Amino acid sequence: MSDTTGKGSTGTTGADWSRLSEKELETLDTLSRNLMQASLKSQQLMSDVMRKALDGDPVLPNADPFHSAPEFQEVWQKIVGQPDLMMRAQADLMKGYIDLWSNTSKRMMRDDGPVSSAIEPEAGDKRWRSSEWTENPVFDAIKQSYLLNQHFLMGLVGSVDGVDERTKRKVEFLTRMMTDALSPTNFALTNPDVIRETVESQGVNLTRGLQNLLDDLSSGSGRLALKQTDMEGFQVGRDMATAPGEVVFENDLMELIQYAPTTETVKQRPLLIAPPWINKFYIMDLREKNSMIRWLTAQGFTVFLISWVNPGPELKDKTFNDYMHEGLFAALHAIEAATGETSVNAVGYCVAGTMLSTALAWLEAEGRSDRIASATFFAAQSDFEKAGDLLIFIDDVWMKEIERIMDSQGGVLDGRSMADTFNLLRTNDLVWSFVVNNYLLGRQPQAFDLLFWNADQTRMPKALHLWYLDNFYKNNRLARGELELGGHRLDLGAVKTPVYIQASKEDHIAPYPSVYRAARLYGGPVRFVMAGSGHIAGVINHPDAKKYQYWTNDELPETVEAWIEGASETPGSWWGNWRDWLAERSGDDIPARQPGDGKLKPLRKAPGRNVLVRSDAGKAGATQEAAPSAPASPKSTSTKSASAKSAKTKAGKTKSGKPASGKTTPRKPRKSPQKTT
């Protein structure tokens, strides 16, 4: 018999369901069912995670991959041993809480007097964009309480004495990561947007969110593959990487694309671009309106670009030296065959810029420096003394962990591992915002071209990656003049090649103080330019966008702070400044060159096939559907160099001899060419 009196069996007051309308009862029923589904999905999720952990999957990182426990123990022992530091921090915290409770009480009592905040978020912190965090006194108090506690912890770690700078920086970084994770924005019961969505959707957002989480764990084979954008929303070759051109050369490690001219005349000296091998090249040809490739061809340059292979286990033993010879130097020979020009203006972006600086020093030691007439560096480091937060990851323990993960993946580092590393540098923007959107609000991420490119990561060979980390990040051998490669000890001070170095003010991967140090290493003329924004937007800033600004200074004082003090600011993109510098080193105007005019005939239409090979978790070797391409030319001629000979391929045929089609598969390894320049 049902109880309609509102009394429980013990006679105490309970819920008076009779006062609820049929619609309200239906809403409660729907909400309870959705919460029950969410609970069941959570149990399934925890069961799957625990099973994966108990299986000891070698692909998953260790529980403490940074081996941070000893550093945390050292720092907090020092903090506890400095009572004056503790007392000051606690006094500041107590004062902040007194102000917070006083101000919150006034607001709760609807006091019309002025009320100030005890603490404000940092400028640009997007977590608190919802008006509830300011207008609702309860949520405002939660926000300020969190910020006070975060400030307290970060202040203690940042002010402690007797700890070496590297250890302190590591603990600061990890402390911020932990406090970012504990933000009230990341929990359903303390995020006003999530509470509102739960009420309005009757809990559907939570069931959708948990399904999204299960899907991401499935995509990552038990490891969270956080989705930042709709990976089906774009197609490479149709929506991006659409600048017209032809692949005119290839080998095990790369395709060389020659882009079609858009002017009647071009500069005599070709331009060779080496993008980073940790990403796909099409960040430079993302969309027609912001394509650097299209802009460069419109300025009258003959543009060649290296499209790196997305390597599988068969290329795990490829080294940095291989990438330099079979990538950069093989491209020099191919360009000579295509145009007749024996020197180029070269560009290196990010890690490819480090390779370019190494190549300059090697060519100088070989007496062949004339092969590269000028070098431009986009967000690239050659001196890693102040390489930013990425240095935190570089120690013996982490190197062994990286090697273990690569061994478990067949000798390559999957793209997701690199993406996770870079995401850790900006967790609020690149991790927690998507956790809230995807899992708490139950929404699907939107299609966004930049995030699509960011998620389209490439794998890296074990030999290359470990050597790079050890020689550059860990030991900084190139800047110190200690790097030995190909029979030479390399010296950047001996390089007389004109150099243009671009850095970005807000770059968290290649910080401008680190990039600037390289500007003072070269022995020839150097122009250093600092652009507004970060690692990507600071580089890819089309003049038509009329965004950001850049700074120039003809002098190169000892410190970057002194350089900034004497620098002049110019609104807009720095591309025009670079174009003028480049044009002075590009020779006379000549009739425009078409791909295939020289000894190298087209193999396939740009963007080629390397860029189509995806390395999504669980889809190793998967490819995107290529955009339709015109039939390839009937014949292909290789260069005379040993590197070029490895690229002999009949145009219009795959390595199996079958006609080329829109879909591609990973190529089988071929015999490596000998090292030549």
N, C-alpha and C positions, 0 to 999 in steps of 0.2 A: 504494500500500500504506500503510495507516494505521500511525502510530507509537503503540504502546501502552506504551512503556517509560518515558514521562515525559521523554524526551530530545528535544531539537530536532535539526535536521539537522546542526548544528555540534557536537552532543554536549553542549550546555549543558542545565542543568536547566530544564524547562518545566512547564506545568500537567499534573498527573496526572489526566486526565479519567476514568481507569478507577476512581478512588476515589469518584466521584460516583454517587449513586443515580439511577435513571431519573427520579424526581420532581424531583431537583435539576437534572438536565440539562434537563428540560422547563421548569423555572422560568427557567434561564439563557437558554434559547431564546426564551421569551416576552419576557423583559426585553430581550434584544438586538433582537428584532423591534420592540418598542415604542419603544426608543431610536432605531432606524433610522427609524421613522415620524415621530418627533419631529424628527429631523434633516432629513428631507425637507420636513416642514411649515415648519421654520425657514427652509429655503432659499426656499420659496415666499413666506413672509412677507417676507424680506429683498428678494426680487425685486419684490414688490408695492410695498413702501415706497420702494425706490430709483426705481421707475418713476414713482410719484406725485411724488417730489421732483424728478426730472428734467423732468417735465411742467410744473413751476412752478405748481401749483394755487394760485390766489390766495386760496382759502379758508383754506389752511394758514397758521399763524403763521410769521413769520420765524425764522431760526435763533437770533437774539438779540433777541427781542421787547422785552426790558427795556432794551436798549442799555446793558448793564452793564459792558462791557469797559473803558471809560474810568474808571468808578468803582473797579473792581477794581484797575486799574493804579495809580490815585492812592493807594488805601489801602495796597497792598503796597509801594509805594515809600516811604511814610511808615514802615511797619513795619520795613523793611530799614534805614532811616535812623535807627532808634532801637535801638541795640545793647543797651542796658540792658533794654528790654522783651523783646527776643529771648532774652537770657541768662536772665532770670527765667522766661520761659515754657518754655525748653528744660530748665532745671533742674527745674522742676515736673514736666515730662513724664518726664525721666529718673528722678526719684524715684518717680513712679508706676509706671514699668516695673520698677524694681528691686523694689518691693513686690509687684507682680504676679507676677514670676518666682519670687520667694521663696515667696509663698503657694501658687502653682501647684505648685512642686516639693514642698512639704510635702504637698499633697493627693495628688500622684502617688505619693509614697512612703508614703502612708497614715499620715502623722503624726497622732497623736490629739490633738495640742495645738491650741489655739484658732487659727483662721485667719480673718483679716478681709479684706475686699475693698479693693482699691486705690481703687476708685471705684464708686459706686452709681448706678443709673439715676434719673432724675427721678421724683418721685412721680406716679403716674398714667400712666406710660409703659407701654402695653399690649403693646409688641413682645416683651417678655421674660417673658410669662406662662407659657410652657412650663417645666415643672420642670427640663428638661434644661439650661436656661441657668444654673441654680444648682447642680444636683446633679452634673452631669458636669463634671469639671475642665477638659477641653479646650474645651467650648463656653463655660464660664464665663470662661476665659482669652480666647477670641475676643471675647466680649461686652465684657469690661473693656478689652481693647486698643483696640477701636473707640471706646468711650466716652472713653478717655484722649486719643486722637487728635482726636476731635470737640471735647473740652474745650480742647485745645491751640489748635486753629484758631479756635474761637469766642472764646477768651480774648485772642488776639492782635488780632483785629478789634475786639473790644469795648473794649480798653484803649489802642488807638493814639491818640496826640495829633495835633493839627493838621489834623483832618478835620472838616468841618461835619457837624452832627448828622444831616441828611437823607441825606447820602452814606453815613455810617457805618451808619445804620439799614438802608439798602438793601442794602449789602454784607453786613451781619449776616444779614439775612433770606435772601438768596440763598446765603450760605455754609451756613446751616442747611438749606436745601433740598437742597443738594448732598450734605452729610454725611448727611442723612436718606436720600437715594437710595442711598448707599453702605453702608448698614447691612447687617451680615451676615444679618439676617433676610430680606433681599430677594433672596438668592441660594440656589440649590438646594443647593449643596455645603456651605454653612455654616449652613443652617437645619435643626435636628434634626427638626422636624415634617415637613419636606419629604423628608428622607432616609428617615424611617420610613415615610411614605406611599409613597415610590417602591419601597421593598423589599416592603412588604405588598401593593401593587397590581401589582407586577412592571412598573412604569414606565407603567402606564395613566394615572396622574395627569398625566404630562408630555404625553402625546398629547392628552388631554382639555383640558389647560390651553392648549396651542398652538391647538387648535381654538376654544376660547373667545376667545383673542386674535385669531384670524382673523375670527371672527364680530363682535367689537367693532370691528375695523378696517373691516369691511364695513358695519356699521351707521353708522359715522362717515364713510363714503365716503373711506376712506384716512386719516382722522384718528381717533385712538383715542377711542372712546366707552366709557369704562370703566363697566361695569355694576355698580351698587351694590346693586341689589335686583331682584327678579322683577317686571318691569313688567306682567306679565299676571296678577299675583296679586291685584290689587284692581280695583274698578270704581267710578269716581266716580259718585255718585248712588245706589249700592247699598251699598257698603261704607264709604264716607266721603262727606262733604257731604250728609248725610241729614236735617238739620233741616228740618221742614216749613215751607214758605213759597211765595211767588209772585214771579215777575219782574213788576214793575208799570210799568217804564219802561225804555227803551233808546235809545241813539243809537250813533254810529260807534264810540265809545270804551268804552262800558260798558253793562252791564245793572244795574238797581237792584232788589235783592231785598228784599221786606218779609217778615219771618218771622212765622209764626203765633203768637199768644199762648198761653201755657200757664197763665195765671192769670186769675181773674175780673175783676180790676182791673189797670190799668197806670198808670205815671207819665205825666203829661200831655205832658211834653216828649220827643220821640222821640230815639233814639240813632242816629247815622250813623257807620258804620265804613268807613274807607278803607284797605284792605290795600295792600301794595306791589304795583306792577305788574310787578315782576321775578319774581314767583311767583304761583301760583294762591291764591285766597282760602281754600281749604278747610283750611289749617293751623288756622284758627279753628273748624273744624267737622270735625275729622279723624275721630274716632270718637265714638259716643254717650257713652261714659264720660268723655271729656276735652274735650268740645265747649264752647268758650267761648260760642258762639251759644246753645246750649240752656241753659247756665247763666244767661246774661243774661235770656232770656225767662222763666226760672223765678223771677228776682228781680223781675219785674214791669216790665220795660222793653220798649217797642216798638222793635224792632231793624230798622234798614235797613242794607244792605251793598252796596258797589260791587263788582261783578264785572267786572274790566277785560277788554277784548278782548285776544286774542292776535294782535297786529298782523302783517299781511303787508306786502309791498312797497308795496301801494296806500296804506298809511298812513305811509310813511317820512317825510313832511314834517310830521307832527303834532308840535307843540312842547310844552314844559312849560306854556306859557300855555294851550294847547288842553286839556291834561289838567286844569288847574285849573278852567277855565270849563266845558268840556263834561263833565267828570267831577264834581268836587266841587260847583261852583255849580249845575250842572244837577240834581244830586241834591237840593240844597236846595229848588229850585222844585218838583221832583216830590214831595218829602215834604210840602210845603205843600199841594199839590193832593190828596194822599192823606189828610192828617190835619187840614188847616186850621191847622197850627202854623207860625209864621213864623220860629222859631228852633229850633235843635237843639243837643244835646250831640254833639260830633264827636270821633272817634278817628282818629289817623293812625299807621300801623305802618311802621317803617323809612323807605324813601324817600317813602312817602305822608305820613309825619310831617313831613318837610322841606317837602312841598307844603302841608300844613296850616299850618305856621308862616308860610310865605310868604303863604298866603291870609289869615291873621289880620291881617298887616301891611297887605295890600292892602285888605281890607275897612275897616280903621281909617282908611286914607288916603282911602277913598271915603265915609266917614261912615256905613257900614253894618255896624258891628261887632256890632250886635244880632242879626245872622243866625246867629251861632254863640255860644251862651250860655256854653259851656265847651269846653275843648280838652284831650284826653288824648293823650299821646305814648307809644307802645310802642317801645322800642329805636330811637329816632329822633334824628338829629343835626340841629341848626340851626347850630352852630358847628363847623367842620371843621379847626380849628387842630391838634387832637390826634386826628385821625380814625383812628389806628392804622396797621396794615400796609397797608391799601388805599391810603394815600397814596403808597406806593412805586411804584404803577402809574401815577401821575398826573404825567407830564411831557410836553413837546412831542413827543418821539419816540414815546412810547406812545400819545398821542392820535392821531398820524398813522397809527400801526399799526392802532388800533381803527377809524379812519375807512376805511382801506384794506380791512379785513375786512368792514365793513358794506357798503361799495360792492360788494364781490364777492358779497355775499349779497342784493343787490337793495335795499339801503338800510335793512336791519334787522340788528340783532345777534341771532344765533340764541341760543337758550336754553343750548346747550352751552357757549358762550363764557363766559357769566356763571357757570355751574356750575363750570367749570374754574378761574375766578378765585377763587371762594370756597373751592374745594377746596385751592388752594395755601396758604391760610392755616392749614390743618391737614392737611398731607400724610400724616403717619403714620396718622391715623385715617381720612381720606377718600380717600386714594390708595393708599398702599403696603400697607395691610391687605388691600385688595381685589385688588391685584396678586398678593400671596401666595396668597390664598384661591382666586382665579379661575384664575390662570395657572400657579402652581407646585404647588398642591395639586389643581388640576383640578376644583374644585367650582363649583357654581352658587350665586350669592348667594341668600339666603333672602328671602322676602316680608316686608317690614317697612314699616309704614304711613308712618312719618316719612321714610324714605329714598325711598319711592315718591313722596311729595309733593315732596321735594327734587329728584328727577330730572325731575319734570313741570314743567320750566321754560317760561317764555314768552319770546317775542322782544321787542325794543324798537326803536322808530323811531329812525333816525339823528339827526334834528333834536333830539328830546327828549334822547337819551342824551348827545350831545356838549355840549349846552347845560348839562345837569345837571353833568357832570364839570368843565366849565370854570368855571361860576359858583359851585359849591359846593365841590367837592374841591380844585380847583386854586387858585382865587382867594378863596374864603371871603367872597364879596361880601355875603351876607345878614347875617352876624354883624357885618361891618364897616360896615354901613349904606350900602353902595355899590351894592346891587342895584336896578336900574331895571326896572320891569315894568308894562305897561299904563298908561304915562303917569305913574307915581309912583316916587319913590325911597323904598324900603321901610325902615321903622324898627321893629324889634321892641321897642324901649324905649317906643314909643307904645302898644303893645298892653296894654290893661287887662283883657282877658278872663281869667277864672280858668283856671289851667293845672295839670294833673297830669302829671308826667313820671316814667316808669318806665324804669330802666336795669337791666342784669344784670351781676353781678359778673364773670362769665367770658365776656362777650360779646367775640368777636374781630372782629366786623363793625362794631358801634357801641359802642366801648369806653366804660365808664362815666365815665372822666375827660372824654371828649369830650361825652357826653350832659349831664353836669353843667354844663359851661360854658354851655349854652343856658338852664339854669334861672336864671341871673343876668342874662340879657339882657332878659327881659320886664318890662314896667312895672306889671303887676298881681300879684295873689296867685298864688304858685307852691307846689305841694307836690312834692317830689322823693322818690322811693322807689327803693331799690336792692334787687333780688331776687337770690336765689341762682341758680346755673347760668348758661346762655349765651343766645344770641340767640333761640333758639326755646323751649327748655325753661324758660328764665327767664320768658318771657311766658305760654306755654301750660302752666300749672301748676294744674290743677283742685284745689280745696280738698279733695275727697274722696281725692285721692292722698296727702295728708299728707306732702308732700315739700318739701325745701329750706327756705328761710327768707327773710325780707326785713327791711330796715332802714329806719327812719324817723327824721327829725330835723326839728323845726319851724323850725330856723334854716337859713340859706343862707350860711355863711361863704365867704370868698374862695376857698378851695381845697377840692377834694373830700376831700383827706386830713383836713382839719379837720372836714368834715361827718361823715366816717366815725368820727372820734374821739368825736364827741358823739352818735352815732346809737344807737338802741335796737334790739336784734334781737328778732324775733318768729318763732317756728317756723311752718312751713307756707306757704300761698299768700298773696300780697298782694291777691288778687281781692276779698276781703271789705273790706279797707281802701279800695279804689277804689270798690266798690259804695256804701259809706256816704258817701263824698265826692260821688259822682255823684247819689245820691238827694237830697241837700240842694239840688241844682241842677236837679231834674227836675220840680218842681211837685207838684200834688195828684194823688191817685188818681182815676182815671176808669174807666168801663166799658172792658173790653178791646176793642181795635180788631182787626178781621179784615182781612186783605188784600182789597182790593176794596170796602171800605166807603165810601171816599171817591170822588173824581172819577176816580181811576186804577183801571182794571179789570185783572185779571190777564192777562198775556200768555202765560205758561207756568209750569209748576211749577219750584220751586227744585230743583237748583242752577242752572238755566238752561242755555244752550248755549255761552257764552263759555268756561266752565271745561272743556268737553269737547274743545276744539280743542288737539291735541297739536303740539308743535314738535320732536319727536325728529328727530335727524339722518336725512335720507333720507325723512322722513315729513311734510314741511312741509304743514300744513293737514289732516293726518290727525285723525280724531276718535275718541274713545272711544264705545262703545255707551252710550247714556243709559239710565237706569232708566226703567221704564214710568211714564207720567204720565197724569193725568186730563185729559179734554178741556178745552181753554181756554174762558174765558168768551166769550159771543157778541159782545161789544162792547168796545172800548177807547177811553178818552178821554184825550187828552193834556193837559198843562198849558198855560197861556196864554203861557208864556215862549217866546222864540224858540228857546231850547235844546230845550225840550220838543217843539216843533212838528216837529222833525226825527225824532221817534220815532213818528210816526203809523203804526201798523201794525195790521192787522186781527188780533185775537186768534185763535190757532189756525191762522194762515197764515204761511208763510215769505215772504221778500221776492219770491220768484217767483210768489207767489199760491197755491202748493201747500200742502196741509194740513201742519202741523208734525208731525214724526215723531221717533222716538228718535235718529236720526242727524242730525248737523249738518255743515255745510260752512262755510268762511270766507265772511263776508258781503262783498258788493261795497260800495265806499265810497259814502257818500251826501254830499250837500252839507253842509258844516260849518255849524252854527248860528252866529249872531253871538254875540259875547262878552257875556253878561249875568250879573247876580247876582240 
